[in-house]
Amino acid sequence: MPRGVSKLGVLGVLVLVLLAAAGGWYAATRWGITSTKEAREQCSREGERSLTLRGVVGDSLGVPLTDYGLYKVLDDDGHLWVLSRRGTPDKGSKVKVKGRLFATQDLAGTCGSEGISAEVCRAVSGLLRAASGACLLLEDGRN
């Protein structure tokens, strides 16, 4: 076998190993993470859905005299607002948020099933839609 073929074979194996390592790293860091763009696209057509976002905290709003807060998660594809029952993280901090994705127009029915009056739910839903747009993630967990 000519010498050039064996060098080419070694180079090919090395390239394959590097590609496999890069693919493994990508899968380990991105597996199960939904981009904000994908979340917004899914929100309008799929109803409630559980997902995980990763990004940086942007603007936030706290609800006075409660632990509730609304904060924006920014990633390379845009942003999505998150409603939290345990306050908001600091602006600029990196977060990984798990939660349930809702169209804000459907939120009134969801909070009504949790024992909150329909009138309050409609009012809260309208305020959230005005503040966050058509899509919102209800936070279940954050790190």
C-alpha positions as CSV (number, residue, x, y, z in Angstrom):
1,M,0.0,0.0,0.0
2,P,1.4,3.4,-0.9
3,R,2.5,5.7,1.8
4,G,0.2,8.6,0.9
5,V,-2.9,6.4,1.4
6,S,-2.0,5.5,5.0
7,K,-1.4,9.1,5.8
8,L,-4.7,10.0,4.2
9,G,-6.5,7.3,6.2
10,V,-5.0,8.5,9.5
11,L,-6.1,12.1,8.6
12,G,-9.6,10.8,7.8
13,V,-9.9,9.0,11.1
14,L,-8.6,12.1,12.9
15,V,-11.2,14.3,11.2
16,L,-14.0,11.8,12.1
17,V,-12.9,11.7,15.7
18,L,-12.9,15.5,15.9
19,L,-16.4,15.7,14.3
20,A,-17.7,13.1,16.7
21,A,-16.3,15.1,19.7
22,A,-17.8,18.3,18.4
23,G,-21.2,16.7,17.9
24,G,-21.0,15.2,21.4
25,W,-20.2,18.6,22.9
26,Y,-23.0,20.2,21.0
27,A,-25.6,17.5,22.0
28,A,-24.4,17.7,25.7
29,T,-24.9,21.5,25.8
30,R,-28.0,21.9,23.6
31,W,-29.9,18.7,24.2
32,G,-33.5,19.5,25.2
33,I,-33.1,23.3,24.9
34,T,-35.6,25.1,22.8
35,S,-34.7,28.5,21.2
36,T,-37.0,31.4,21.9
37,K,-37.8,31.6,18.2
38,E,-38.9,27.9,18.2
39,A,-41.0,28.5,21.3
40,R,-42.8,31.4,19.8
41,E,-43.5,29.4,16.6
42,Q,-44.8,26.4,18.6
43,C,-46.9,28.6,21.0
44,S,-49.5,29.6,18.6
45,R,-50.1,26.2,17.1
46,E,-49.6,23.6,19.8
47,G,-51.2,24.8,23.0
48,E,-49.6,24.1,26.3
49,R,-46.2,22.5,26.0
50,S,-43.3,21.8,28.4
51,L,-39.9,23.0,27.4
52,T,-36.6,24.4,28.5
53,L,-35.0,27.7,27.6
54,R,-31.4,28.9,28.1
55,G,-30.4,32.5,27.8
56,V,-29.6,35.8,29.6
57,V,-32.1,37.7,31.7
58,G,-33.2,41.0,30.1
59,D,-35.9,43.3,31.4
60,S,-38.0,42.2,34.4
61,L,-41.1,43.4,36.3
62,G,-41.9,42.4,39.9
63,V,-45.5,42.3,41.2
64,P,-45.5,44.4,44.3
65,L,-46.3,42.7,47.6
66,T,-46.1,39.2,46.0
67,D,-43.4,36.7,44.9
68,Y,-44.6,36.9,41.3
69,G,-42.4,38.4,38.6
70,L,-42.2,38.6,34.8
71,Y,-38.8,38.5,33.1
72,K,-37.4,38.3,29.6
73,V,-35.0,35.5,28.5
74,L,-32.8,36.6,25.6
75,D,-31.0,34.1,23.3
76,D,-29.4,34.3,19.8
77,D,-32.9,34.0,18.2
78,G,-34.8,36.7,20.2
79,H,-36.6,36.7,23.5
80,L,-39.5,35.2,25.4
81,W,-41.2,36.4,28.6
82,V,-41.3,34.1,31.6
83,L,-43.8,34.4,34.5
84,S,-42.3,33.3,37.8
85,R,-43.9,32.5,41.1
86,R,-40.6,33.1,42.9
87,G,-39.4,36.5,41.8
88,T,-37.1,37.4,39.0
89,P,-33.4,36.7,38.5
90,D,-31.0,39.6,38.2
91,K,-30.7,41.3,34.8
92,G,-27.7,39.9,32.8
93,S,-27.6,36.6,34.7
94,K,-27.5,33.4,32.7
95,V,-30.6,31.1,33.3
96,K,-31.9,27.7,32.3
97,V,-35.7,27.8,32.7
98,K,-38.1,24.9,32.6
99,G,-41.7,25.6,32.2
100,R,-45.0,25.4,30.4
101,L,-45.5,27.4,27.2
102,F,-48.8,29.2,26.8
103,A,-50.5,31.5,24.3
104,T,-51.5,34.4,26.6
105,Q,-55.0,34.3,25.2
106,D,-55.3,30.8,26.7
107,L,-54.0,31.7,30.1
108,A,-57.3,32.8,31.6
109,G,-58.7,29.2,31.3
110,T,-55.5,27.8,32.9
111,C,-55.4,30.0,35.9
112,G,-59.2,29.5,36.3
113,S,-58.6,25.8,36.8
114,E,-56.2,26.7,39.6
115,G,-59.0,28.2,41.7
116,I,-58.7,31.9,40.7
117,S,-61.8,33.7,39.7
118,A,-62.6,34.0,36.0
119,E,-62.7,37.9,36.2
120,V,-59.2,38.0,37.8
121,C,-57.9,35.5,35.3
122,R,-59.2,37.6,32.3
123,A,-57.7,40.8,33.8
124,V,-54.3,39.1,34.5
125,S,-54.3,37.5,31.0
126,G,-55.0,40.8,29.4
127,L,-52.2,42.5,31.3
128,L,-49.7,39.7,30.5
129,R,-50.6,39.8,26.9
130,A,-50.1,43.6,26.8
131,A,-46.7,43.3,28.6
132,S,-45.3,40.1,27.1
133,G,-47.0,39.6,23.7
134,A,-48.8,36.5,22.4
135,C,-46.6,33.9,24.1
136,L,-45.5,33.3,27.7
137,L,-43.6,30.6,29.6
138,L,-44.9,29.7,33.1
139,E,-41.8,28.9,35.1
140,D,-41.7,25.5,36.8
141,G,-38.0,25.5,37.7
142,R,-34.9,27.6,37.1
143,N,-31.1,27.3,37.5
